[in-house]
Amino acid sequence: MALIHVTILTGFLGSGKTTLLKRLLTEAHGQKIAVIENEFGEENIDNDILVSNTNEQIIQMSNGCVCCTIREDLRETLQLIAAKRRKGLLEFERVVIETTGLADPGPVAQTFFMDDEIAETYLLDAIVTLVDAKHANQQLDDRQEARRQVGFADQIFISKADLVSPEAVHALQHRLSHMNPRAPQKITHFGEVPLNEVFDLRGFNLNAKLDVDPDFLNEGASGHDHHDHDHDHDHGEHCDHPAHAHDHGHHHHHDDDVKSFVFRSDLAFDPAKLEDFLGAIVNVYGPRMLRYKGVLNLRGTDRKVIFQGVHQLMGSDLGPEWGAEEVRQSKMVFIGIDLPKDILMQGLEQSLVKLTPAS
């Protein structure tokens, strides 16, 4: 049987997760969705779209979708609904897990990789984060959980953008892309989001496409002039290019602890050295590593090696062959909390196969 795709929906209180969920559930797309809510708080799905609000843990919705709260832990809830589905008691094609406003999506994501039984039934598709434009700067300043949610995202939706100035939205987008250059950002009004921007994003697929926002790697493309900046190695740091003066200094106050950086090299990696180094880094810094992903050129194989990880969990796979004309370049992006960039960069450099000069 095909795996059931799972989307984790995260975002701060008031960012509009429930509005978005309601839209996903009530839109006539013909898909049956099971929603797992971490708690029924004030923000829970309104009873008017639920058929019955009984004490039953699982509630059927008017359009055939189901909704349940997590009373035990997530794993048990997932097993319960999968068992009911196998018996024909529940019908759903995908699952959306709505986390509480302060939740760290990391452990939720790890559930899908650590547990064989869960991994046989479910496939984690993506983490979608909602950011409230009006309160985002304050929330990002005050709460590390909000910064983590941004760092984990495969897709970011900015809500309530109409309540602030275009300059403020621009500054916020800039700030978010420093924290997470992998996640596309979209502005959404009242949860009006096309389904294809929420589902089947394949954020956890091991594929050879490394989604790093191209403007982040080459900000010349976005109208800024950054020719004096070494992008490959550094754009997650504080930046004070003249081109940003029009942000009125907004993000100069924000030296966020969630940062990202990109490593690139045209030299091949020594597989044993790289594995030792990454293993050691994940061991020490795993709790602070939110998402990391790379397409690697390893000595000894003509195929791309794709790796990615969440916290301490790291996986890799062989991808397609390098094309005859293709430049064999390794590219990696790391998103984490106060990661020691210089140690990582140096360790990666030292794991490369050095070309010995001809004698």
TORKOL-4160 file (C-alpha; in steps of 0.2 Angstrom, whole numbers, padded with zeros to 4 digits, m for minus):
359
<pt num="1" X="0000" Y="0000" Z="0000"/>
<pt num="2" X="0006" Y="0018" Z="m0004"/>
<pt num="3" X="0013" Y="0027" Z="0011"/>
<pt num="4" X="0002" Y="0040" Z="0019"/>
<pt num="5" X="0009" Y="0058" Z="0017"/>
<pt num="6" X="0011" Y="0068" Z="0032"/>
<pt num="7" X="0012" Y="0087" Z="0033"/>
<pt num="8" X="0018" Y="0096" Z="0050"/>
<pt num="9" X="0009" Y="0113" Z="0051"/>
<pt num="10" X="0018" Y="0124" Z="0064"/>
<pt num="11" X="0018" Y="0143" Z="0068"/>
<pt num="12" X="0015" Y="0154" Z="0082"/>
<pt num="13" X="m0002" Y="0157" Z="0091"/>
<pt num="14" X="m0012" Y="0169" Z="0080"/>
<pt num="15" X="m0002" Y="0166" Z="0064"/>
<pt num="16" X="m0018" Y="0158" Z="0056"/>
<pt num="17" X="m0014" Y="0139" Z="0057"/>
<pt num="18" X="m0032" Y="0136" Z="0061"/>
<pt num="19" X="m0039" Y="0147" Z="0046"/>
<pt num="20" X="m0027" Y="0138" Z="0034"/>
<pt num="21" X="m0032" Y="0121" Z="0041"/>
<pt num="22" X="m0051" Y="0125" Z="0040"/>
<pt num="23" X="m0048" Y="0130" Z="0022"/>
<pt num="24" X="m0038" Y="0114" Z="0018"/>
<pt num="25" X="m0052" Y="0104" Z="0026"/>
<pt num="26" X="m0067" Y="0112" Z="0018"/>
<pt num="27" X="m0061" Y="0115" Z="0001"/>
<pt num="28" X="m0069" Y="0103" Z="m0011"/>
<pt num="29" X="m0053" Y="0095" Z="m0017"/>
<pt num="30" X="m0059" Y="0077" Z="m0014"/>
<pt num="31" X="m0045" Y="0072" Z="m0003"/>
<pt num="32" X="m0049" Y="0065" Z="0014"/>
<pt num="33" X="m0037" Y="0072" Z="0027"/>
<pt num="34" X="m0034" Y="0066" Z="0045"/>
<pt num="35" X="m0029" Y="0081" Z="0056"/>
<pt num="36" X="m0020" Y="0077" Z="0072"/>
<pt num="37" X="m0020" Y="0092" Z="0084"/>
<pt num="38" X="m0007" Y="0093" Z="0098"/>
<pt num="39" X="m0021" Y="0100" Z="0109"/>
<pt num="40" X="m0038" Y="0107" Z="0107"/>
<pt num="41" X="m0034" Y="0125" Z="0113"/>
<pt num="42" X="m0044" Y="0141" Z="0110"/>
<pt num="43" X="m0038" Y="0139" Z="0092"/>
<pt num="44" X="m0045" Y="0122" Z="0088"/>
<pt num="45" X="m0056" Y="0119" Z="0073"/>
<pt num="46" X="m0073" Y="0126" Z="0076"/>
<pt num="47" X="m0087" Y="0114" Z="0080"/>
<pt num="48" X="m0097" Y="0120" Z="0066"/>
<pt num="49" X="m0087" Y="0109" Z="0053"/>
<pt num="50" X="m0087" Y="0094" Z="0065"/>
<pt num="51" X="m0101" Y="0082" Z="0064"/>
<pt num="52" X="m0101" Y="0078" Z="0083"/>
<pt num="53" X="m0091" Y="0084" Z="0097"/>
<pt num="54" X="m0092" Y="0068" Z="0108"/>
<pt num="55" X="m0079" Y="0063" Z="0120"/>
<pt num="56" X="m0072" Y="0051" Z="0107"/>
<pt num="57" X="m0054" Y="0054" Z="0103"/>
<pt num="58" X="m0057" Y="0054" Z="0084"/>
<pt num="59" X="m0070" Y="0065" Z="0077"/>
<pt num="60" X="m0078" Y="0063" Z="0059"/>
<pt num="61" X="m0080" Y="0079" Z="0050"/>
<pt num="62" X="m0094" Y="0084" Z="0038"/>
<pt num="63" X="m0084" Y="0082" Z="0023"/>
<pt num="64" X="m0077" Y="0065" Z="0028"/>
<pt num="65" X="m0061" Y="0071" Z="0035"/>
<pt num="66" X="m0056" Y="0066" Z="0053"/>
<pt num="67" X="m0049" Y="0075" Z="0067"/>
<pt num="68" X="m0041" Y="0069" Z="0083"/>
<pt num="69" X="m0032" Y="0075" Z="0098"/>
<pt num="70" X="m0016" Y="0068" Z="0105"/>
<pt num="71" X="m0020" Y="0061" Z="0122"/>
<pt num="72" X="m0005" Y="0049" Z="0123"/>
<pt num="73" X="0010" Y="0052" Z="0112"/>
<pt num="74" X="0010" Y="0056" Z="0093"/>
<pt num="75" X="0017" Y="0038" Z="0089"/>
<pt num="76" X="0002" Y="0030" Z="0098"/>
<pt num="77" X="m0010" Y="0041" Z="0089"/>
<pt num="78" X="m0003" Y="0038" Z="0072"/>
<pt num="79" X="m0003" Y="0019" Z="0075"/>
<pt num="80" X="m0021" Y="0020" Z="0081"/>
<pt num="81" X="m0028" Y="0029" Z="0066"/>
<pt num="82" X="m0018" Y="0018" Z="0054"/>
<pt num="83" X="m0025" Y="0003" Z="0062"/>
<pt num="84" X="m0043" Y="0010" Z="0061"/>
<pt num="85" X="m0039" Y="0014" Z="0042"/>
<pt num="86" X="m0033" Y="m0004" Z="0039"/>
<pt num="87" X="m0049" Y="m0011" Z="0047"/>
<pt num="88" X="m0060" Y="0001" Z="0036"/>
<pt num="89" X="m0066" Y="0011" Z="0050"/>
<pt num="90" X="m0058" Y="0027" Z="0045"/>
<pt num="91" X="m0054" Y="0034" Z="0028"/>
<pt num="92" X="m0040" Y="0046" Z="0024"/>
<pt num="93" X="m0027" Y="0049" Z="0012"/>
<pt num="94" X="m0015" Y="0061" Z="0021"/>
<pt num="95" X="m0012" Y="0067" Z="0038"/>
<pt num="96" X="m0009" Y="0085" Z="0044"/>
<pt num="97" X="m0001" Y="0087" Z="0061"/>
<pt num="98" X="m0005" Y="0104" Z="0069"/>
<pt num="99" X="0008" Y="0108" Z="0083"/>
<pt num="100" X="0005" Y="0119" Z="0097"/>
<pt num="101" X="0011" Y="0137" Z="0095"/>
<pt num="102" X="0026" Y="0134" Z="0105"/>
<pt num="103" X="0031" Y="0117" Z="0099"/>
<pt num="104" X="0048" Y="0112" Z="0092"/>
<pt num="105" X="0044" Y="0103" Z="0076"/>
<pt num="106" X="0060" Y="0093" Z="0078"/>
<pt num="107" X="0054" Y="0078" Z="0089"/>
<pt num="108" X="0038" Y="0077" Z="0079"/>
<pt num="109" X="0048" Y="0075" Z="0063"/>
<pt num="110" X="0060" Y="0063" Z="0071"/>
<pt num="111" X="0046" Y="0051" Z="0075"/>
<pt num="112" X="0044" Y="0047" Z="0056"/>
<pt num="113" X="0062" Y="0042" Z="0055"/>
<pt num="114" X="0066" Y="0033" Z="0071"/>
<pt num="115" X="0051" Y="0021" Z="0072"/>
<pt num="116" X="0051" Y="0007" Z="0059"/>
<pt num="117" X="0032" Y="0004" Z="0062"/>
<pt num="118" X="0028" Y="0022" Z="0058"/>
<pt num="119" X="0040" Y="0023" Z="0044"/>
<pt num="120" X="0032" Y="0008" Z="0036"/>
<pt num="121" X="0015" Y="0017" Z="0035"/>
<pt num="122" X="0019" Y="0035" Z="0034"/>
<pt num="123" X="0030" Y="0047" Z="0024"/>
<pt num="124" X="0035" Y="0064" Z="0031"/>
<pt num="125" X="0032" Y="0076" Z="0017"/>
<pt num="126" X="0036" Y="0093" Z="0024"/>
<pt num="127" X="0036" Y="0106" Z="0038"/>
<pt num="128" X="0025" Y="0121" Z="0034"/>
<pt num="129" X="0027" Y="0136" Z="0045"/>
<pt num="130" X="0016" Y="0151" Z="0047"/>
<pt num="131" X="0023" Y="0168" Z="0052"/>
<pt num="132" X="0012" Y="0182" Z="0057"/>
<pt num="133" X="0019" Y="0198" Z="0049"/>
<pt num="134" X="0012" Y="0210" Z="0062"/>
<pt num="135" X="0019" Y="0201" Z="0077"/>
<pt num="136" X="0034" Y="0191" Z="0069"/>
<pt num="137" X="0048" Y="0202" Z="0074"/>
<pt num="138" X="0043" Y="0203" Z="0092"/>
<pt num="139" X="0040" Y="0184" Z="0093"/>
<pt num="140" X="0056" Y="0180" Z="0084"/>
<pt num="141" X="0066" Y="0192" Z="0096"/>
<pt num="142" X="0058" Y="0184" Z="0111"/>
<pt num="143" X="0055" Y="0166" Z="0108"/>
<pt num="144" X="0068" Y="0154" Z="0102"/>
<pt num="145" X="0054" Y="0142" Z="0098"/>
<pt num="146" X="0048" Y="0154" Z="0084"/>
<pt num="147" X="0065" Y="0155" Z="0077"/>
<pt num="148" X="0066" Y="0136" Z="0077"/>
<pt num="149" X="0050" Y="0134" Z="0068"/>
<pt num="150" X="0057" Y="0146" Z="0054"/>
<pt num="151" X="0073" Y="0136" Z="0054"/>
<pt num="152" X="0064" Y="0119" Z="0052"/>
<pt num="153" X="0052" Y="0125" Z="0038"/>
<pt num="154" X="0051" Y="0118" Z="0020"/>
<pt num="155" X="0039" Y="0131" Z="0016"/>
<pt num="156" X="0035" Y="0148" Z="0025"/>
<pt num="157" X="0018" Y="0157" Z="0023"/>
<pt num="158" X="0018" Y="0175" Z="0029"/>
<pt num="159" X="0000" Y="0180" Z="0036"/>
<pt num="160" X="m0007" Y="0197" Z="0040"/>
<pt num="161" X="0005" Y="0206" Z="0028"/>
<pt num="162" X="m0009" Y="0218" Z="0024"/>
<pt num="163" X="m0008" Y="0225" Z="0042"/>
<pt num="164" X="0010" Y="0231" Z="0040"/>
<pt num="165" X="0019" Y="0242" Z="0028"/>
<pt num="166" X="0027" Y="0234" Z="0012"/>
<pt num="167" X="0044" Y="0239" Z="0019"/>
<pt num="168" X="0041" Y="0230" Z="0035"/>
<pt num="169" X="0036" Y="0214" Z="0025"/>
<pt num="170" X="0052" Y="0215" Z="0015"/>
<pt num="171" X="0063" Y="0217" Z="0030"/>
<pt num="172" X="0054" Y="0202" Z="0038"/>
<pt num="173" X="0057" Y="0192" Z="0022"/>
<pt num="174" X="0075" Y="0196" Z="0022"/>
<pt num="175" X="0077" Y="0191" Z="0040"/>
<pt num="176" X="0068" Y="0175" Z="0037"/>
<pt num="177" X="0079" Y="0170" Z="0022"/>
<pt num="178" X="0095" Y="0173" Z="0033"/>
<pt num="179" X="0088" Y="0160" Z="0045"/>
<pt num="180" X="0082" Y="0148" Z="0032"/>
<pt num="181" X="0087" Y="0150" Z="0014"/>
<pt num="182" X="0079" Y="0134" Z="0009"/>
<pt num="183" X="0061" Y="0138" Z="0012"/>
<pt num="184" X="0051" Y="0147" Z="m0001"/>
<pt num="185" X="0041" Y="0162" Z="0006"/>
<pt num="186" X="0023" Y="0166" Z="0001"/>
<pt num="187" X="0012" Y="0179" Z="0007"/>
<pt num="188" X="m0005" Y="0172" Z="0011"/>
<pt num="189" X="m0022" Y="0181" Z="0015"/>
<pt num="190" X="m0034" Y="0172" Z="0027"/>
<pt num="191" X="m0027" Y="0155" Z="0023"/>
<pt num="192" X="m0030" Y="0156" Z="0005"/>
<pt num="193" X="m0016" Y="0144" Z="m0001"/>
<pt num="194" X="m0016" Y="0133" Z="m0016"/>
<pt num="195" X="m0015" Y="0115" Z="m0010"/>
<pt num="196" X="0000" Y="0112" Z="m0021"/>
<pt num="197" X="0010" Y="0124" Z="m0010"/>
<pt num="198" X="0005" Y="0114" Z="0006"/>
<pt num="199" X="0005" Y="0096" Z="0000"/>
<pt num="200" X="0018" Y="0085" Z="m0009"/>
<pt num="201" X="0032" Y="0098" Z="m0006"/>
<pt num="202" X="0044" Y="0083" Z="m0004"/>
<pt num="203" X="0054" Y="0093" Z="0009"/>
<pt num="204" X="0061" Y="0077" Z="0016"/>
<pt num="205" X="0064" Y="0068" Z="0000"/>
<pt num="206" X="0082" Y="0063" Z="m0003"/>
<pt num="207" X="0083" Y="0071" Z="m0020"/>
<pt num="208" X="0097" Y="0079" Z="m0030"/>
<pt num="209" X="0088" Y="0096" Z="m0030"/>
<pt num="210" X="0095" Y="0106" Z="m0016"/>
<pt num="211" X="0082" Y="0120" Z="m0013"/>
<pt num="212" X="0092" Y="0135" Z="m0008"/>
<pt num="213" X="0083" Y="0151" Z="m0012"/>
<pt num="214" X="0093" Y="0157" Z="m0027"/>
<pt num="215" X="0092" Y="0175" Z="m0022"/>
<pt num="216" X="0100" Y="0171" Z="m0005"/>
<pt num="217" X="0115" Y="0163" Z="m0015"/>
<pt num="218" X="0116" Y="0177" Z="m0027"/>
<pt num="219" X="0107" Y="0193" Z="m0021"/>
<pt num="220" X="0113" Y="0202" Z="m0036"/>
<pt num="221" X="0097" Y="0194" Z="m0044"/>
<pt num="222" X="0086" Y="0202" Z="m0032"/>
<pt num="223" X="0091" Y="0220" Z="m0036"/>
<pt num="224" X="0104" Y="0221" Z="m0022"/>
<pt num="225" X="0122" Y="0224" Z="m0026"/>
<pt num="226" X="0132" Y="0212" Z="m0016"/>
<pt num="227" X="0147" Y="0210" Z="m0027"/>
<pt num="228" X="0159" Y="0213" Z="m0013"/>
<pt num="229" X="0152" Y="0198" Z="m0002"/>
<pt num="230" X="0158" Y="0180" Z="m0001"/>
<pt num="231" X="0141" Y="0172" Z="m0003"/>
<pt num="232" X="0146" Y="0154" Z="m0004"/>
<pt num="233" X="0153" Y="0155" Z="0014"/>
<pt num="234" X="0143" Y="0168" Z="0023"/>
<pt num="235" X="0126" Y="0175" Z="0022"/>
<pt num="236" X="0119" Y="0169" Z="0038"/>
<pt num="237" X="0128" Y="0182" Z="0048"/>
<pt num="238" X="0124" Y="0200" Z="0052"/>
<pt num="239" X="0125" Y="0210" Z="0036"/>
<pt num="240" X="0126" Y="0228" Z="0034"/>
<pt num="241" X="0128" Y="0231" Z="0015"/>
<pt num="242" X="0123" Y="0248" Z="0009"/>
<pt num="243" X="0109" Y="0240" Z="m0001"/>
<pt num="244" X="0100" Y="0237" Z="0015"/>
<pt num="245" X="0099" Y="0254" Z="0021"/>
<pt num="246" X="0082" Y="0256" Z="0014"/>
<pt num="247" X="0076" Y="0243" Z="0027"/>
<pt num="248" X="0078" Y="0258" Z="0039"/>
<pt num="249" X="0089" Y="0247" Z="0050"/>
<pt num="250" X="0075" Y="0235" Z="0054"/>
<pt num="251" X="0085" Y="0219" Z="0054"/>
<pt num="252" X="0101" Y="0226" Z="0061"/>
<pt num="253" X="0093" Y="0224" Z="0078"/>
<pt num="254" X="0091" Y="0205" Z="0074"/>
<pt num="255" X="0107" Y="0195" Z="0076"/>
<pt num="256" X="0096" Y="0179" Z="0077"/>
<pt num="257" X="0103" Y="0163" Z="0084"/>
<pt num="258" X="0095" Y="0153" Z="0071"/>
<pt num="259" X="0107" Y="0155" Z="0056"/>
<pt num="260" X="0111" Y="0146" Z="0040"/>
<pt num="261" X="0126" Y="0145" Z="0029"/>
<pt num="262" X="0131" Y="0136" Z="0013"/>
<pt num="263" X="0147" Y="0126" Z="0009"/>
<pt num="264" X="0152" Y="0123" Z="m0009"/>
<pt num="265" X="0167" Y="0115" Z="m0016"/>
<pt num="266" X="0173" Y="0109" Z="m0033"/>
<pt num="267" X="0185" Y="0096" Z="m0025"/>
<pt num="268" X="0178" Y="0079" Z="m0021"/>
<pt num="269" X="0176" Y="0073" Z="m0003"/>
<pt num="270" X="0185" Y="0059" Z="0004"/>
<pt num="271" X="0171" Y="0048" Z="0010"/>
<pt num="272" X="0179" Y="0041" Z="0026"/>
<pt num="273" X="0185" Y="0058" Z="0032"/>
<pt num="274" X="0168" Y="0066" Z="0028"/>
<pt num="275" X="0158" Y="0052" Z="0037"/>
<pt num="276" X="0169" Y="0054" Z="0052"/>
<pt num="277" X="0168" Y="0073" Z="0053"/>
<pt num="278" X="0149" Y="0073" Z="0050"/>
<pt num="279" X="0147" Y="0060" Z="0063"/>
<pt num="280" X="0157" Y="0069" Z="0076"/>
<pt num="281" X="0148" Y="0086" Z="0072"/>
<pt num="282" X="0130" Y="0078" Z="0073"/>
<pt num="283" X="0136" Y="0069" Z="0089"/>
<pt num="284" X="0141" Y="0086" Z="0097"/>
<pt num="285" X="0129" Y="0099" Z="0089"/>
<pt num="286" X="0114" Y="0088" Z="0085"/>
<pt num="287" X="0102" Y="0096" Z="0096"/>
<pt num="288" X="0107" Y="0113" Z="0089"/>
<pt num="289" X="0106" Y="0107" Z="0071"/>
<pt num="290" X="0089" Y="0110" Z="0064"/>
<pt num="291" X="0089" Y="0105" Z="0046"/>
<pt num="292" X="0104" Y="0101" Z="0035"/>
<pt num="293" X="0105" Y="0095" Z="0017"/>
<pt num="294" X="0118" Y="0092" Z="0003"/>
<pt num="295" X="0122" Y="0086" Z="m0014"/>
<pt num="296" X="0139" Y="0079" Z="m0013"/>
<pt num="297" X="0153" Y="0074" Z="m0025"/>
<pt num="298" X="0162" Y="0059" Z="m0017"/>
<pt num="299" X="0178" Y="0051" Z="m0023"/>
<pt num="300" X="0175" Y="0034" Z="m0030"/>
<pt num="301" X="0157" Y="0036" Z="m0036"/>
<pt num="302" X="0150" Y="0043" Z="m0052"/>
<pt num="303" X="0134" Y="0046" Z="m0044"/>
<pt num="304" X="0128" Y="0061" Z="m0033"/>
<pt num="305" X="0127" Y="0057" Z="m0015"/>
<pt num="306" X="0112" Y="0066" Z="m0006"/>
<pt num="307" X="0112" Y="0068" Z="0012"/>
<pt num="308" X="0100" Y="0077" Z="0024"/>
<pt num="309" X="0096" Y="0077" Z="0043"/>
<pt num="310" X="0086" Y="0083" Z="0057"/>
<pt num="311" X="0095" Y="0085" Z="0074"/>
<pt num="312" X="0105" Y="0070" Z="0077"/>
<pt num="313" X="0097" Y="0059" Z="0063"/>
<pt num="314" X="0106" Y="0059" Z="0047"/>
<pt num="315" X="0103" Y="0049" Z="0031"/>
<pt num="316" X="0111" Y="0048" Z="0014"/>
<pt num="317" X="0107" Y="0039" Z="m0002"/>
<pt num="318" X="0115" Y="0038" Z="m0020"/>
<pt num="319" X="0107" Y="0050" Z="m0032"/>
<pt num="320" X="0108" Y="0050" Z="m0051"/>
<pt num="321" X="0124" Y="0050" Z="m0061"/>
<pt num="322" X="0134" Y="0066" Z="m0063"/>
<pt num="323" X="0131" Y="0072" Z="m0081"/>
<pt num="324" X="0145" Y="0072" Z="m0093"/>
<pt num="325" X="0145" Y="0091" Z="m0095"/>
<pt num="326" X="0140" Y="0094" Z="m0077"/>
<pt num="327" X="0152" Y="0102" Z="m0065"/>
<pt num="328" X="0154" Y="0090" Z="m0050"/>
<pt num="329" X="0151" Y="0103" Z="m0036"/>
<pt num="330" X="0147" Y="0098" Z="m0018"/>
<pt num="331" X="0134" Y="0110" Z="m0011"/>
<pt num="332" X="0128" Y="0109" Z="0007"/>
<pt num="333" X="0116" Y="0120" Z="0018"/>
<pt num="334" X="0116" Y="0120" Z="0037"/>
<pt num="335" X="0102" Y="0128" Z="0047"/>
<pt num="336" X="0105" Y="0128" Z="0066"/>
<pt num="337" X="0106" Y="0137" Z="0082"/>
<pt num="338" X="0123" Y="0146" Z="0085"/>
<pt num="339" X="0132" Y="0133" Z="0075"/>
<pt num="340" X="0151" Y="0135" Z="0075"/>
<pt num="341" X="0152" Y="0140" Z="0057"/>
<pt num="342" X="0171" Y="0141" Z="0057"/>
<pt num="343" X="0173" Y="0123" Z="0064"/>
<pt num="344" X="0161" Y="0116" Z="0052"/>
<pt num="345" X="0169" Y="0125" Z="0037"/>
<pt num="346" X="0186" Y="0120" Z="0042"/>
<pt num="347" X="0181" Y="0102" Z="0045"/>
<pt num="348" X="0172" Y="0101" Z="0028"/>
<pt num="349" X="0188" Y="0108" Z="0019"/>
<pt num="350" X="0199" Y="0096" Z="0028"/>
<pt num="351" X="0187" Y="0081" Z="0022"/>
<pt num="352" X="0190" Y="0086" Z="0004"/>
<pt num="353" X="0203" Y="0076" Z="m0007"/>
<pt num="354" X="0217" Y="0088" Z="m0009"/>
<pt num="355" X="0225" Y="0088" Z="m0027"/>
<pt num="356" X="0243" Y="0084" Z="m0025"/>
<pt num="357" X="0254" Y="0094" Z="m0036"/>
<pt num="358" X="0263" Y="0084" Z="m0050"/>
<pt num="359" X="0281" Y="0080" Z="m0046"/>
